[in-house]
Amino acid sequence: MKVEPNDELKQLFLDKLKEKNSKQRPNIGVSDLVYCLREAYFRRIIPKPPTPKQLGFYTDGSRRHVAMEALSGLISEVEVERYGVVGHVDMLKDAGVPIEFKSTRARKNLSESYFLQLAFYSLMLNVKHGYLIVQRLMSEEPWEFYHVEWTPEEMLNLDYELHSRSSLLRESLEKNDPSTLPKPDVSMEWKCRSCIFKDDPCLTFP
């Protein structure tokens, strides 16, 4: 038996994956606002193709989402909008309550970005609660299920946060100037390590 690498097949698959995962959305999306605003800005100003490692993450995550949505039998990939920001809710429960699904290699802790994204979807659906499903890929007990509810005061603050972040990013894009966008805080260091813009001027602004 003779086994050898096939670069032609490899390139075919990588090109198709890049084509699928490099499409620029016309609207600002919820995912643009829950992580690093500077990364979201540079993705639009100087778009770059995803790295092979990122393509692996995208493919892995997409497969898990499809499987979870099919198993649940719930309405999935529902488009929602507020302040010109568009989101796609993983699944809906109880006639309009969002369910967000996340997979992670972290063995503990829950990222604040999970709750922020779920909260923005809840705002867009005019509800004050939602559900979070977490799959820990490196754990012997991989599944966690949470119900999250916010107070009216918290919802007002989150509504302000959604409007503020989207306005800030939109204004920076219109002026072609990212200097007013905040640098990522310490909790986003994991994003910075694999950011395709880390060698660009992303962090040189005050």
N, C-alpha and C positions, 0 to 999 in steps of 0.2 A: 504494500500500500504506500502510495506517495502522497504526502500532505505538504502543501506549500501555501504561503499567503497569496491572496488575490487582491491586488490593489484596485483593479477595475471595479469589482463588486463593492469594495469598501467605499470608493469614491462615489459610486452611484447612490448608496444608502446615505452617506454623509451629505451629499448635495441635496437630496430630497428632504432630509431632516432639517437642514439649514433653511431651505425654501419655506418649509412649513412653520418654522419657529422664528423667522426673521421678519415676518409681515408687520408693518407699522400700523398701529391702530390710529384712526383719525382723531378720536376723543381721548382725553385724559381718563385713565382707568383707575379703579380703586387700588389695584396693586402698585400703581405709580406713587401712591400717597402713603402707603403704610410702611415703606422701607426708607430708602435714601432718596431725597428729592433731587440731589445732584446727579445721582446715577440715572434717574428718570429723565432729567434734562439732557444729559449727554447721549443717552440712548436715542434721542430724537434729533439732536444737533449733529452728532458724528456717529451714526449707526455703524455697528460692527457685527459681523457674523458671530454667532455663538461658538464657543470653543467645543471640541469633542467631549470634554468632561461635562459641560453644561447641557449638551445634546443628550448625553446619557441620563442626566437628572430629569430633563423634560420628558423623555420617552418613558422613563420609570414612573414618574408622577402621573403622566397622562393615563398610563395603563391602569394604575391603582384607582384613579378617579372613575374611569369607565366601569371597572369591576364593582366598586362601591355603589355607584349610581344604578347599575343594572340589578344588583342584589336588593337594594332598598325598594325598588318599584315606585319611587317617588318622582315627582316632577324634577327635572335637573337642568342645569345650565340656563337658568332664567336671567334674562337681561333686565337690569334695573338702572335708574338714573336719578341724580340729584345734583343741582348746581352745574350741570354740564358734565358731570363725572359719571362714567358708565361702569357698571360692575356686572359680573356674571356669577350668580349664586350657585354653589355646587348642587344643593338640593333644597326643596321646600317641604316643610312639615306643617301639619295643622292648618292647611289653607293659607299659607303666607308667612310662615316663620322660617328664617334661614338656617340651614345646616352647612357648616364649613368643615371640610375634611383636610387634614394636614398629615403629612408623613415626615418623620425626622429621624436622623441618626443620633440625636441627643438622647442620653439615657435618663435624664431628669429635667425638670423645669419646663415651663411653658412660656414661649416667646410672647412678649407684649403685642407683637405684630399680629398674632393670631386673633387676639381679642379686639384689636383695633379694626381689623378687616371685617370681622363678624359684626362689630358695632356699626360700621358704615353701611353694611348690607341691611341691618335692622332699621337704621334710619331711613334708608331708601324704600323700605317696605312698610314704614310707619308702624313698627312694632317695637316693644321695649325689651325683647328677649330673643335668644337664639340658642343654637346647639353647636357644640364643637366636638368633632371626632378626631382623635390623634392616634396615629399608628407609629409606634417606636420600633424602627427597623432593627435595632441592635438589642432588643430586650426579649426576654423569655415570656414576659407578659406585655404583648405589644399594643393592646387595645385600651384606649381610655375614652370615656364618653362624658361630656359635661353639658349642663344646662346653665346658661349665663343670662342674668337679668340685670338691667341698669335702672337706677332711680331716675325720676324725671329731671332732676338737676344734672345728673351725669349725661343724660341724653342731650340736654341743652349745650353742655360743654363739648360733647362729641360733635354736635351739629356745627358749632363754631369752628372746631378743629378741621372738619371736612371742608367747610367753606374757606377757611383761612389757608390751608395747605393747597387746595386747588387753585385759589386766586394767586398765591405766591408763585406756583409753578407756571401757571398760564402767563402771568406778567413777565416772568423771566424768559419764557420762550418767545413772547412777542417782542421783547427788547433785545433778545439774543445776549443776555447778560445773566450769568448764574451767581454773581457775587452776593446777591441778597439771600440766596438759599443756604440754609444751615448746614454745617458740616455734620456728618453722621456721628452720633454719640457712641459711647463705649459699648453699648449693647449691640451695636451694628458692626463690631470689629470682624465678625465672621463673614459679613458681606464684603467688607473691604479687602479681605485676604484673597478672595477669588474674583474681585471686580475687574472686568476687562478694561476699565478706564483708570485704574490705579496709577498707570504711568503717564496719563494725560494730565491736563491742568486741573483736574477735579478738586484737589485739596490745596491749590495754591492761592485761592481767594481768601480774604480775611474771614 
